[in-house]
């Protein structure tokens, strides 16, 4: 019974971690290097994650500076950023690339809030699926099943509240002007 509970908790933690990763990729108007995590750059014929070929700095709240380790990669990095879904136009200044994040409009911020709520709901569905899988464990007696059921419900409630708090803080960050 304990191993089923521990395994369930581990799976739920992974669902929360996946949500956190997804939320960091959502642009709030503040510069955050995590926005560039999904960008791959064509570097000598191979698609390489941006972080592996450049350093990313945040000198101001609305600006990121990308410094390629190899200056000849700057043009490819700019192309990759333009081709991405970020909607940011990179400004190349010698070997350095500057990304100025525009302030999102009120309408765009509301759209982003809908997106994060959808992400949160998907995470809650994941939690419920994990709970259902744990309840379907056939190796337990009826008494153990009732005890385990209660503990798993407590875990589900705990992680559900964590999702709500993550969404609330992200929503606050998005709506901040």
Wavefront OBJ file of the C-alpha trace (Angstrom):
o trace
v 0.000 0.000 0.000
v 2.800 2.436 0.926
v 4.586 1.888 -2.369
v 1.365 2.656 -4.286
v 0.986 5.912 -2.314
v 4.655 6.846 -2.806
v 4.459 6.073 -6.520
v 1.264 8.137 -6.821
v 2.897 11.077 -5.036
v 5.918 10.889 -7.359
v 3.689 10.910 -10.442
v 1.705 13.868 -9.100
v 4.905 15.799 -8.395
v 5.975 15.182 -11.994
v 2.628 16.560 -13.214
v 3.206 19.712 -11.118
v 6.772 20.033 -12.455
v 5.472 19.759 -16.027
v 2.953 22.533 -15.315
v 5.685 24.754 -13.832
v 7.804 24.213 -16.947
v 4.859 25.030 -19.214
v 4.032 28.180 -17.246
v 7.600 29.518 -17.460
v 7.339 29.352 -21.250
v 4.343 31.691 -21.305
v 5.384 35.258 -22.031
v 4.252 37.752 -19.423
v 5.957 40.905 -20.669
v 8.866 40.345 -18.315
v 12.158 39.079 -19.668
v 12.793 35.506 -18.603
v 15.448 33.267 -20.206
v 13.020 30.317 -19.918
v 11.036 31.887 -22.776
v 13.834 30.783 -25.085
v 14.095 27.183 -23.798
v 12.163 25.682 -26.710
v 14.118 27.514 -29.441
v 16.400 25.371 -31.572
v 19.029 26.963 -33.829
v 20.387 25.470 -37.045
v 24.078 25.340 -36.159
v 26.300 23.696 -38.778
v 23.422 21.574 -40.053
v 22.135 20.394 -36.660
v 19.265 21.783 -34.596
v 20.838 22.798 -31.286
v 19.084 24.302 -28.239
v 19.833 28.035 -27.992
v 21.204 27.666 -24.447
v 23.985 25.412 -25.750
v 25.403 27.946 -28.201
v 24.823 31.266 -26.412
v 24.548 32.882 -23.020
v 21.328 34.693 -22.180
v 21.301 37.718 -19.900
v 18.509 39.920 -18.555
v 19.932 43.419 -18.038
v 16.490 45.069 -17.775
v 12.991 43.783 -16.920
v 11.867 43.960 -20.550
v 15.107 43.081 -22.345
v 17.189 39.979 -22.938
v 20.683 39.964 -24.363
v 21.908 36.866 -26.181
v 25.656 36.525 -26.630
v 26.603 33.651 -28.961
v 29.742 31.709 -28.036
v 30.526 31.666 -31.765
v 29.844 35.111 -33.311
v 29.072 33.537 -36.705
v 25.970 31.896 -35.179
v 24.296 35.261 -34.462
v 22.443 35.364 -37.797
v 21.081 31.827 -37.334
v 20.005 32.637 -33.774
v 18.129 35.706 -35.040
v 16.406 33.599 -37.715
v 15.369 30.976 -35.156
v 13.887 33.616 -32.834
v 11.966 35.251 -35.697
v 10.614 31.857 -36.795
v 9.462 31.033 -33.255
v 6.019 31.759 -31.819
v 7.341 34.454 -29.463
v 6.444 37.377 -31.694
v 9.658 39.211 -30.815
v 11.884 40.872 -33.385
v 15.564 40.358 -32.520
v 17.929 43.307 -32.964
v 21.420 42.258 -33.939
v 24.181 44.533 -32.698
v 27.523 43.119 -33.821
v 27.821 39.705 -32.184
v 25.119 40.450 -29.614
v 21.373 39.986 -30.083
v 18.914 42.097 -28.120
v 15.313 41.096 -27.527
v 13.021 43.861 -26.336
v 9.766 42.476 -24.985
v 6.813 44.690 -25.794
v 4.221 45.313 -23.127
v 1.334 42.929 -23.849
v -2.014 44.597 -24.519
v -4.926 44.104 -22.119
v -6.556 41.767 -24.646
v -3.373 39.699 -24.991
v -3.007 39.428 -21.214
v -6.577 38.130 -20.944
v -5.809 35.560 -23.661
v -2.726 34.458 -21.734
v -4.789 34.046 -18.551
v -7.154 31.753 -20.499
v -4.145 29.774 -21.714
v -2.747 29.267 -18.215
v -6.174 28.275 -16.875
v -6.399 25.671 -19.631
v -2.917 24.395 -18.701
v -4.004 24.215 -15.058
v -7.146 22.273 -15.926
v -5.075 19.802 -17.971
v -2.799 19.323 -14.956
v -5.797 18.680 -12.710
v -7.054 16.092 -15.209
v -3.616 14.454 -15.000
v -3.900 14.366 -11.207
v -7.335 12.743 -11.416
v -6.031 10.153 -13.890
v -3.124 9.343 -11.565
v -5.579 9.026 -8.660
v -7.785 6.686 -10.714
v -4.793 4.497 -11.641
v -3.778 4.211 -8.000
v -7.325 3.252 -6.951
v -7.390 0.468 -9.510
v -4.603 -1.377 -7.713
v -5.878 -4.968 -7.411
v -3.405 -6.273 -4.819
v -4.996 -4.688 -1.725
v -7.620 -5.818 0.767
v -10.823 -3.810 1.097
v -9.677 -2.142 4.364
v -6.291 -1.222 2.894
v -8.064 0.105 -0.174
v -10.225 2.454 1.939
v -7.191 3.708 3.886
v -5.165 4.168 0.711
v -8.118 5.850 -1.006
v -8.254 8.469 1.739
v -4.495 9.141 1.552
v -4.548 9.386 -2.225
v -7.470 11.819 -2.067
v -5.461 13.936 0.404
v -2.533 13.932 -2.057
v -4.854 14.895 -4.910
v -6.306 17.771 -2.867
v -2.829 18.958 -1.831
v -1.512 19.017 -5.394
v -4.744 20.547 -6.703
v -4.279 23.443 -4.277
v -0.668 23.776 -5.453
v -1.896 24.042 -9.056
v -4.391 26.734 -8.005
v -1.668 28.723 -6.249
v 0.706 28.419 -9.258
v -2.052 29.646 -11.562
v -2.970 32.526 -9.241
v 0.618 33.770 -9.053
v 1.113 33.425 -12.831
v -2.184 35.240 -13.470
v -1.084 38.055 -11.150
v 2.248 38.253 -13.018
v 0.490 38.376 -16.405
v -2.072 41.011 -15.426
v 0.561 43.242 -13.795
v 1.099 46.370 -15.878
l 1 2 3 4 5 6 7 8 9 10 11 12 13 14 15 16 17 18 19 20 21 22 23 24 25 26 27 28 29 30 31 32 33 34 35 36 37 38 39 40 41 42 43 44 45 46 47 48 49 50 51 52 53 54 55 56 57 58 59 60 61 62 63 64 65 66 67 68 69 70 71 72 73 74 75 76 77 78 79 80 81 82 83 84 85 86 87 88 89 90 91 92 93 94 95 96 97 98 99 100 101 102 103 104 105 106 107 108 109 110 111 112 113 114 115 116 117 118 119 120 121 122 123 124 125 126 127 128 129 130 131 132 133 134 135 136 137 138 139 140 141 142 143 144 145 146 147 148 149 150 151 152 153 154 155 156 157 158 159 160 161 162 163 164 165 166 167 168 169 170 171 172 173 174 175 176 177
